[in-house]
């Protein structure tokens, strides 16, 4: 199963005027801990847990590539060998996978795909204890390798977080841009990822006004309601990850307000393994206060 944890908590009437009401605080507290527990389970049990990430390959070429376990690691070569588990072949402008050993599977959301099928972004090839998540783009394919026997996974118990603080569960006013533009955001690998600059979120913490820019991956279809807010604050680099912090919420179908909970802030996946290519928060999303909520720096 592809690892995907979106830290979003929907509070109905429990949040008003940017504060958790006393009569609903216990429910809110339990919801936060349930969300944290689910995230911890994903980190511990998912075959593509960030803690299991071991290698990143960016492969370009027209020749078939062969994946095999060599000296306890999953790698690739342009030559097929006795230990080859599966192959990836560029056909036209699409990549196709083929099994070369028993027990190899390819899964995507909705089920398995058979040997010989074309690959889609996020498909996961599994061979023994290794999972390979692939992202084909034209004549290049990026392969992220995960090892279920990772010592990090074995040692993992829970992510470190600040104590729940209802003062960081706030109501934000959504000020949408009239015509959201697709902008280029820099990543930790000095690459570019494109997102739609969608809205400004205006909110208050302890009577002080702040704002953050929210982005979208898509304006229509799947995930078009997801708001992505990368930011930094006064904890960045000291108590939280130096590369920034992420907040994800879902835009409501109606109204101009969204309920956000900084207690559910996560680290970019790059905080756990260098195989990822994470967006770096821009200057417009630098908060001048310490958000003492959500995930702390990973040891």
BALOBA-1460 file (C-alpha; in Angstrom, 3 decimals):
// residues 299
<rec num="1" residu="x" x="0.000" y="0.000" z="0.000"/>
<rec num="2" residu="x" x="1.383" y="3.375" z="-0.987"/>
<rec num="3" residu="x" x="2.318" y="5.450" z="2.034"/>
<rec num="4" residu="x" x="0.141" y="8.533" z="2.178"/>
<rec num="5" residu="x" x="-0.827" y="10.277" z="5.374"/>
<rec num="6" residu="x" x="-2.657" y="13.585" z="5.083"/>
<rec num="7" residu="x" x="-2.685" y="15.342" z="8.417"/>
<rec num="8" residu="x" x="-6.095" y="16.969" z="8.377"/>
<rec num="9" residu="x" x="-8.606" y="17.096" z="11.210"/>
<rec num="10" residu="x" x="-12.174" y="18.237" z="10.710"/>
<rec num="11" residu="x" x="-13.785" y="19.791" z="13.724"/>
<rec num="12" residu="x" x="-17.446" y="20.701" z="13.382"/>
<rec num="13" residu="x" x="-18.804" y="23.087" z="15.976"/>
<rec num="14" residu="x" x="-15.907" y="22.295" z="18.302"/>
<rec num="15" residu="x" x="-13.931" y="25.252" z="16.933"/>
<rec num="16" residu="x" x="-15.374" y="28.736" z="16.919"/>
<rec num="17" residu="x" x="-13.629" y="32.080" z="16.623"/>
<rec num="18" residu="x" x="-10.328" y="30.210" z="16.488"/>
<rec num="19" residu="x" x="-10.578" y="28.435" z="19.816"/>
<rec num="20" residu="x" x="-11.684" y="25.007" z="21.047"/>
<rec num="21" residu="x" x="-14.689" y="25.267" z="23.327"/>
<rec num="22" residu="x" x="-14.347" y="23.700" z="26.794"/>
<rec num="23" residu="x" x="-17.331" y="21.384" z="26.299"/>
<rec num="24" residu="x" x="-15.761" y="19.838" z="23.206"/>
<rec num="25" residu="x" x="-12.119" y="19.912" z="24.253"/>
<rec num="26" residu="x" x="-12.085" y="16.268" z="25.332"/>
<rec num="27" residu="x" x="-13.438" y="15.164" z="21.944"/>
<rec num="28" residu="x" x="-10.866" y="17.321" z="20.177"/>
<rec num="29" residu="x" x="-8.072" y="15.934" z="22.369"/>
<rec num="30" residu="x" x="-9.075" y="12.347" z="21.538"/>
<rec num="31" residu="x" x="-9.273" y="13.156" z="17.815"/>
<rec num="32" residu="x" x="-5.767" y="14.552" z="17.805"/>
<rec num="33" residu="x" x="-4.369" y="11.476" z="19.518"/>
<rec num="34" residu="x" x="-6.258" y="9.177" z="17.144"/>
<rec num="35" residu="x" x="-4.727" y="10.986" z="14.175"/>
<rec num="36" residu="x" x="-1.275" y="10.711" z="15.717"/>
<rec num="37" residu="x" x="-1.771" y="6.991" z="16.400"/>
<rec num="38" residu="x" x="-2.802" y="6.379" z="12.782"/>
<rec num="39" residu="x" x="0.281" y="8.174" z="11.514"/>
<rec num="40" residu="x" x="2.506" y="6.131" z="13.839"/>
<rec num="41" residu="x" x="0.941" y="2.903" z="12.573"/>
<rec num="42" residu="x" x="1.665" y="3.922" z="8.983"/>
<rec num="43" residu="x" x="5.289" y="4.671" z="9.843"/>
<rec num="44" residu="x" x="5.642" y="1.316" z="11.589"/>
<rec num="45" residu="x" x="3.671" y="-1.001" z="9.307"/>
<rec num="46" residu="x" x="3.542" y="0.400" z="5.783"/>
<rec num="47" residu="x" x="5.961" y="-1.259" z="3.318"/>
<rec num="48" residu="x" x="6.649" y="2.223" z="1.942"/>
<rec num="49" residu="x" x="7.106" y="3.874" z="5.322"/>
<rec num="50" residu="x" x="9.491" y="6.843" z="5.033"/>
<rec num="51" residu="x" x="11.641" y="5.084" z="7.629"/>
<rec num="52" residu="x" x="12.099" y="2.207" z="5.161"/>
<rec num="53" residu="x" x="13.372" y="4.438" z="2.351"/>
<rec num="54" residu="x" x="16.804" y="3.290" z="1.172"/>
<rec num="55" residu="x" x="17.551" y="4.455" z="-2.388"/>
<rec num="56" residu="x" x="16.447" y="6.859" z="-5.088"/>
<rec num="57" residu="x" x="17.140" y="6.144" z="-8.757"/>
<rec num="58" residu="x" x="16.481" y="8.504" z="-11.661"/>
<rec num="59" residu="x" x="16.758" y="6.411" z="-14.817"/>
<rec num="60" residu="x" x="16.823" y="7.722" z="-18.377"/>
<rec num="61" residu="x" x="17.218" y="5.691" z="-21.535"/>
<rec num="62" residu="x" x="15.597" y="3.531" z="-24.160"/>
<rec num="63" residu="x" x="17.125" y="0.230" z="-23.032"/>
<rec num="64" residu="x" x="15.259" y="-2.070" z="-20.605"/>
<rec num="65" residu="x" x="16.420" y="-1.795" z="-16.998"/>
<rec num="66" residu="x" x="16.530" y="-4.763" z="-14.637"/>
<rec num="67" residu="x" x="16.040" y="-4.653" z="-10.868"/>
<rec num="68" residu="x" x="17.729" y="-7.236" z="-8.656"/>
<rec num="69" residu="x" x="18.777" y="-7.733" z="-5.049"/>
<rec num="70" residu="x" x="22.555" y="-7.611" z="-4.795"/>
<rec num="71" residu="x" x="24.446" y="-7.806" z="-1.492"/>
<rec num="72" residu="x" x="21.272" y="-7.179" z="0.468"/>
<rec num="73" residu="x" x="20.245" y="-4.094" z="-1.519"/>
<rec num="74" residu="x" x="17.857" y="-3.512" z="-4.405"/>
<rec num="75" residu="x" x="19.568" y="-2.003" z="-7.428"/>
<rec num="76" residu="x" x="19.239" y="-1.837" z="-11.193"/>
<rec num="77" residu="x" x="21.291" y="-2.557" z="-14.306"/>
<rec num="78" residu="x" x="20.942" y="-2.477" z="-18.079"/>
<rec num="79" residu="x" x="21.896" y="-6.170" z="-18.101"/>
<rec num="80" residu="x" x="19.581" y="-8.986" z="-17.059"/>
<rec num="81" residu="x" x="20.990" y="-11.438" z="-14.545"/>
<rec num="82" residu="x" x="19.937" y="-14.583" z="-12.738"/>
<rec num="83" residu="x" x="18.809" y="-12.520" z="-9.734"/>
<rec num="84" residu="x" x="16.709" y="-10.047" z="-11.748"/>
<rec num="85" residu="x" x="13.227" y="-9.644" z="-10.252"/>
<rec num="86" residu="x" x="11.513" y="-7.378" z="-12.797"/>
<rec num="87" residu="x" x="12.250" y="-5.102" z="-15.723"/>
<rec num="88" residu="x" x="11.128" y="-1.625" z="-16.776"/>
<rec num="89" residu="x" x="10.995" y="-0.824" z="-20.491"/>
<rec num="90" residu="x" x="10.260" y="2.456" z="-22.264"/>
<rec num="91" residu="x" x="7.740" y="1.838" z="-25.041"/>
<rec num="92" residu="x" x="7.006" y="4.995" z="-26.981"/>
<rec num="93" residu="x" x="6.534" y="7.555" z="-24.214"/>
<rec num="94" residu="x" x="5.310" y="5.100" z="-21.575"/>
<rec num="95" residu="x" x="7.059" y="2.708" z="-19.207"/>
<rec num="96" residu="x" x="6.019" y="-0.931" z="-19.023"/>
<rec num="97" residu="x" x="6.909" y="-3.437" z="-16.305"/>
<rec num="98" residu="x" x="7.480" y="-7.207" z="-16.623"/>
<rec num="99" residu="x" x="8.011" y="-9.797" z="-13.906"/>
<rec num="100" residu="x" x="11.107" y="-11.983" z="-14.138"/>
<rec num="101" residu="x" x="10.622" y="-13.920" z="-10.911"/>
<rec num="102" residu="x" x="7.770" y="-15.501" z="-8.996"/>
<rec num="103" residu="x" x="6.047" y="-13.454" z="-6.334"/>
<rec num="104" residu="x" x="6.627" y="-10.030" z="-7.910"/>
<rec num="105" residu="x" x="3.546" y="-7.791" z="-7.852"/>
<rec num="106" residu="x" x="2.621" y="-4.321" z="-8.993"/>
<rec num="107" residu="x" x="-0.092" y="-2.469" z="-7.083"/>
<rec num="108" residu="x" x="-1.828" y="0.876" z="-7.440"/>
<rec num="109" residu="x" x="-4.860" y="2.415" z="-5.838"/>
<rec num="110" residu="x" x="-7.715" y="0.126" z="-6.814"/>
<rec num="111" residu="x" x="-5.802" y="-3.144" z="-7.133"/>
<rec num="112" residu="x" x="-2.983" y="-4.994" z="-8.891"/>
<rec num="113" residu="x" x="-1.704" y="-4.534" z="-12.432"/>
<rec num="114" residu="x" x="-0.516" y="-7.486" z="-14.485"/>
<rec num="115" residu="x" x="2.951" y="-8.022" z="-15.907"/>
<rec num="116" residu="x" x="3.278" y="-6.172" z="-19.199"/>
<rec num="117" residu="x" x="1.084" y="-3.256" z="-18.096"/>
<rec num="118" residu="x" x="2.038" y="0.382" z="-18.450"/>
<rec num="119" residu="x" x="3.036" y="2.119" z="-15.222"/>
<rec num="120" residu="x" x="1.415" y="5.117" z="-13.565"/>
<rec num="121" residu="x" x="2.839" y="7.543" z="-11.028"/>
<rec num="122" residu="x" x="2.810" y="5.977" z="-7.571"/>
<rec num="123" residu="x" x="2.648" y="2.336" z="-8.689"/>
<rec num="124" residu="x" x="4.482" y="0.020" z="-6.295"/>
<rec num="125" residu="x" x="6.452" y="-3.026" z="-7.400"/>
<rec num="126" residu="x" x="7.082" y="-5.529" z="-4.615"/>
<rec num="127" residu="x" x="9.771" y="-8.190" z="-4.663"/>
<rec num="128" residu="x" x="10.351" y="-9.931" z="-1.345"/>
<rec num="129" residu="x" x="11.050" y="-7.407" z="1.385"/>
<rec num="130" residu="x" x="11.655" y="-4.604" z="-1.132"/>
<rec num="131" residu="x" x="9.069" y="-2.183" z="-2.482"/>
<rec num="132" residu="x" x="9.844" y="0.102" z="-5.414"/>
<rec num="133" residu="x" x="7.577" y="3.120" z="-5.913"/>
<rec num="134" residu="x" x="7.829" y="4.484" z="-9.463"/>
<rec num="135" residu="x" x="7.142" y="7.844" z="-11.074"/>
<rec num="136" residu="x" x="7.400" y="7.742" z="-14.886"/>
<rec num="137" residu="x" x="7.676" y="11.053" z="-16.770"/>
<rec num="138" residu="x" x="8.454" y="10.802" z="-20.464"/>
<rec num="139" residu="x" x="11.766" y="9.059" z="-21.089"/>
<rec num="140" residu="x" x="12.701" y="9.170" z="-17.385"/>
<rec num="141" residu="x" x="11.468" y="7.094" z="-14.498"/>
<rec num="142" residu="x" x="12.180" y="7.778" z="-10.825"/>
<rec num="143" residu="x" x="12.269" y="4.748" z="-8.553"/>
<rec num="144" residu="x" x="12.120" y="5.009" z="-4.755"/>
<rec num="145" residu="x" x="13.296" y="1.839" z="-3.003"/>
<rec num="146" residu="x" x="12.031" y="0.792" z="0.430"/>
<rec num="147" residu="x" x="13.423" y="-2.010" z="2.587"/>
<rec num="148" residu="x" x="10.983" y="-3.532" z="5.084"/>
<rec num="149" residu="x" x="13.953" y="-4.761" z="7.146"/>
<rec num="150" residu="x" x="15.153" y="-1.212" z="7.787"/>
<rec num="151" residu="x" x="16.590" y="-0.799" z="11.272"/>
<rec num="152" residu="x" x="14.778" y="2.539" z="11.548"/>
<rec num="153" residu="x" x="11.453" y="0.732" z="11.180"/>
<rec num="154" residu="x" x="12.427" y="-1.930" z="13.684"/>
<rec num="155" residu="x" x="13.439" y="0.682" z="16.262"/>
<rec num="156" residu="x" x="10.473" y="2.986" z="15.676"/>
<rec num="157" residu="x" x="7.945" y="3.515" z="18.463"/>
<rec num="158" residu="x" x="6.385" y="6.942" z="17.924"/>
<rec num="159" residu="x" x="7.071" y="10.293" z="16.312"/>
<rec num="160" residu="x" x="7.999" y="13.096" z="18.692"/>
<rec num="161" residu="x" x="5.417" y="15.865" z="18.947"/>
<rec num="162" residu="x" x="4.595" y="18.869" z="21.052"/>
<rec num="163" residu="x" x="1.891" y="18.364" z="23.642"/>
<rec num="164" residu="x" x="-1.639" y="19.026" z="22.288"/>
<rec num="165" residu="x" x="-2.444" y="22.713" z="22.480"/>
<rec num="166" residu="x" x="-5.994" y="23.845" z="21.697"/>
<rec num="167" residu="x" x="-4.731" y="27.378" z="21.131"/>
<rec num="168" residu="x" x="-3.250" y="26.190" z="17.827"/>
<rec num="169" residu="x" x="-6.583" y="24.840" z="16.525"/>
<rec num="170" residu="x" x="-7.857" y="27.866" z="14.620"/>
<rec num="171" residu="x" x="-10.406" y="29.025" z="12.089"/>
<rec num="172" residu="x" x="-8.893" y="30.552" z="8.966"/>
<rec num="173" residu="x" x="-10.584" y="32.812" z="6.461"/>
<rec num="174" residu="x" x="-9.967" y="31.683" z="2.864"/>
<rec num="175" residu="x" x="-9.152" y="34.578" z="0.536"/>
<rec num="176" residu="x" x="-8.997" y="33.002" z="-2.924"/>
<rec num="177" residu="x" x="-6.981" y="34.421" z="-5.789"/>
<rec num="178" residu="x" x="-9.274" y="35.420" z="-8.630"/>
<rec num="179" residu="x" x="-7.293" y="33.387" z="-11.163"/>
<rec num="180" residu="x" x="-4.994" y="30.851" z="-9.429"/>
<rec num="181" residu="x" x="-1.683" y="30.705" z="-11.259"/>
<rec num="182" residu="x" x="0.533" y="27.657" z="-11.581"/>
<rec num="183" residu="x" x="3.796" y="28.605" z="-9.929"/>
<rec num="184" residu="x" x="7.189" y="26.938" z="-9.593"/>
<rec num="185" residu="x" x="8.225" y="25.884" z="-6.100"/>
<rec num="186" residu="x" x="11.831" y="24.950" z="-5.344"/>
<rec num="187" residu="x" x="12.626" y="21.593" z="-3.739"/>
<rec num="188" residu="x" x="15.353" y="20.319" z="-1.476"/>
<rec num="189" residu="x" x="17.027" y="18.662" z="-4.488"/>
<rec num="190" residu="x" x="17.043" y="22.039" z="-6.289"/>
<rec num="191" residu="x" x="14.336" y="20.871" z="-8.665"/>
<rec num="192" residu="x" x="11.021" y="22.491" z="-9.547"/>
<rec num="193" residu="x" x="7.530" y="21.343" z="-8.636"/>
<rec num="194" residu="x" x="4.502" y="23.142" z="-10.013"/>
<rec num="195" residu="x" x="1.494" y="23.941" z="-7.835"/>
<rec num="196" residu="x" x="-1.445" y="26.312" z="-8.122"/>
<rec num="197" residu="x" x="-1.189" y="29.350" z="-5.857"/>
<rec num="198" residu="x" x="-4.760" y="29.171" z="-4.642"/>
<rec num="199" residu="x" x="-5.519" y="31.330" z="-1.607"/>
<rec num="200" residu="x" x="-4.363" y="33.259" z="1.429"/>
<rec num="201" residu="x" x="-5.423" y="31.802" z="4.786"/>
<rec num="202" residu="x" x="-5.998" y="34.521" z="7.392"/>
<rec num="203" residu="x" x="-6.147" y="33.541" z="11.060"/>
<rec num="204" residu="x" x="-5.395" y="34.676" z="14.574"/>
<rec num="205" residu="x" x="-3.348" y="33.137" z="17.373"/>
<rec num="206" residu="x" x="-3.624" y="34.738" z="20.806"/>
<rec num="207" residu="x" x="-5.154" y="37.852" z="19.253"/>
<rec num="208" residu="x" x="-2.358" y="38.365" z="16.720"/>
<rec num="209" residu="x" x="-3.157" y="38.188" z="13.004"/>
<rec num="210" residu="x" x="-1.216" y="35.970" z="10.594"/>
<rec num="211" residu="x" x="-1.557" y="34.636" z="7.076"/>
<rec num="212" residu="x" x="-0.237" y="31.720" z="5.029"/>
<rec num="213" residu="x" x="-0.390" y="30.965" z="1.308"/>
<rec num="214" residu="x" x="-2.211" y="27.750" z="0.393"/>
<rec num="215" residu="x" x="-1.428" y="25.773" z="-2.759"/>
<rec num="216" residu="x" x="-3.255" y="23.096" z="-4.727"/>
<rec num="217" residu="x" x="-1.974" y="20.206" z="-6.810"/>
<rec num="218" residu="x" x="-5.026" y="20.378" z="-9.070"/>
<rec num="219" residu="x" x="-7.993" y="22.702" z="-9.512"/>
<rec num="220" residu="x" x="-10.309" y="19.973" z="-10.784"/>
<rec num="221" residu="x" x="-10.751" y="16.260" z="-10.248"/>
<rec num="222" residu="x" x="-8.937" y="14.118" z="-7.688"/>
<rec num="223" residu="x" x="-7.307" y="16.014" z="-4.802"/>
<rec num="224" residu="x" x="-8.702" y="19.343" z="-6.057"/>
<rec num="225" residu="x" x="-10.046" y="20.109" z="-2.575"/>
<rec num="226" residu="x" x="-6.685" y="19.555" z="-0.858"/>
<rec num="227" residu="x" x="-4.922" y="22.644" z="0.453"/>
<rec num="228" residu="x" x="-1.163" y="22.349" z="0.901"/>
<rec num="229" residu="x" x="0.513" y="24.848" z="3.237"/>
<rec num="230" residu="x" x="4.316" y="24.577" z="3.553"/>
<rec num="231" residu="x" x="5.682" y="26.971" z="6.172"/>
<rec num="232" residu="x" x="8.408" y="27.768" z="8.658"/>
<rec num="233" residu="x" x="8.196" y="29.335" z="12.112"/>
<rec num="234" residu="x" x="10.429" y="30.152" z="15.057"/>
<rec num="235" residu="x" x="10.767" y="26.430" z="15.923"/>
<rec num="236" residu="x" x="12.255" y="25.603" z="12.493"/>
<rec num="237" residu="x" x="15.763" y="24.219" z="12.782"/>
<rec num="238" residu="x" x="15.617" y="24.249" z="16.570"/>
<rec num="239" residu="x" x="12.703" y="22.121" z="17.704"/>
<rec num="240" residu="x" x="11.287" y="21.185" z="14.305"/>
<rec num="241" residu="x" x="12.811" y="20.070" z="10.990"/>
<rec num="242" residu="x" x="15.126" y="22.623" z="9.390"/>
<rec num="243" residu="x" x="13.584" y="22.134" z="5.950"/>
<rec num="244" residu="x" x="10.207" y="23.421" z="7.047"/>
<rec num="245" residu="x" x="6.829" y="22.079" z="8.132"/>
<rec num="246" residu="x" x="3.720" y="20.975" z="6.241"/>
<rec num="247" residu="x" x="0.053" y="21.538" z="6.979"/>
<rec num="248" residu="x" x="-2.657" y="19.835" z="4.902"/>
<rec num="249" residu="x" x="-6.361" y="20.587" z="5.126"/>
<rec num="250" residu="x" x="-9.356" y="19.998" z="2.905"/>
<rec num="251" residu="x" x="-11.227" y="22.986" z="1.542"/>
<rec num="252" residu="x" x="-14.904" y="22.869" z="2.575"/>
<rec num="253" residu="x" x="-17.480" y="22.556" z="-0.204"/>
<rec num="254" residu="x" x="-19.226" y="25.700" z="1.010"/>
<rec num="255" residu="x" x="-18.249" y="28.830" z="2.886"/>
<rec num="256" residu="x" x="-15.075" y="30.889" z="3.088"/>
<rec num="257" residu="x" x="-13.616" y="29.443" z="6.291"/>
<rec num="258" residu="x" x="-11.552" y="26.373" z="6.974"/>
<rec num="259" residu="x" x="-10.709" y="24.828" z="10.313"/>
<rec num="260" residu="x" x="-7.010" y="24.109" z="10.654"/>
<rec num="261" residu="x" x="-5.143" y="22.437" z="13.474"/>
<rec num="262" residu="x" x="-1.422" y="23.059" z="13.821"/>
<rec num="263" residu="x" x="-1.297" y="20.102" z="16.225"/>
<rec num="264" residu="x" x="-1.457" y="17.969" z="13.067"/>
<rec num="265" residu="x" x="1.495" y="19.641" z="11.347"/>
<rec num="266" residu="x" x="3.880" y="17.082" z="9.836"/>
<rec num="267" residu="x" x="7.495" y="17.046" z="8.765"/>
<rec num="268" residu="x" x="8.293" y="16.830" z="5.041"/>
<rec num="269" residu="x" x="9.142" y="13.214" z="4.254"/>
<rec num="270" residu="x" x="12.711" y="14.358" z="3.541"/>
<rec num="271" residu="x" x="13.112" y="14.625" z="7.308"/>
<rec num="272" residu="x" x="13.229" y="10.816" z="7.485"/>
<rec num="273" residu="x" x="15.138" y="9.790" z="4.344"/>
<rec num="274" residu="x" x="16.915" y="11.659" z="1.507"/>
<rec num="275" residu="x" x="15.119" y="9.668" z="-1.208"/>
<rec num="276" residu="x" x="12.306" y="12.217" z="-1.366"/>
<rec num="277" residu="x" x="12.183" y="15.510" z="-3.250"/>
<rec num="278" residu="x" x="10.343" y="17.907" z="-0.926"/>
<rec num="279" residu="x" x="9.071" y="21.411" z="-1.540"/>
<rec num="280" residu="x" x="10.883" y="24.074" z="0.489"/>
<rec num="281" residu="x" x="8.582" y="26.704" z="2.060"/>
<rec num="282" residu="x" x="8.860" y="30.133" z="0.460"/>
<rec num="283" residu="x" x="9.419" y="33.479" z="2.137"/>
<rec num="284" residu="x" x="5.717" y="34.342" z="2.089"/>
<rec num="285" residu="x" x="5.070" y="31.454" z="4.484"/>
<rec num="286" residu="x" x="7.514" y="32.371" z="7.239"/>
<rec num="287" residu="x" x="5.589" y="32.817" z="10.478"/>
<rec num="288" residu="x" x="7.262" y="35.198" z="12.970"/>
<rec num="289" residu="x" x="6.138" y="33.170" z="15.993"/>
<rec num="290" residu="x" x="6.887" y="29.722" z="17.412"/>
<rec num="291" residu="x" x="4.181" y="27.194" z="16.534"/>
<rec num="292" residu="x" x="4.648" y="24.893" z="19.533"/>
<rec num="293" residu="x" x="2.405" y="22.204" z="18.051"/>
<rec num="294" residu="x" x="2.654" y="19.219" z="15.740"/>
<rec num="295" residu="x" x="5.706" y="17.129" z="14.895"/>
<rec num="296" residu="x" x="9.117" y="17.887" z="16.285"/>
<rec num="297" residu="x" x="12.478" y="17.294" z="14.658"/>
<rec num="298" residu="x" x="13.129" y="13.605" z="13.901"/>
<rec num="299" residu="x" x="16.188" y="12.321" z="15.726"/>
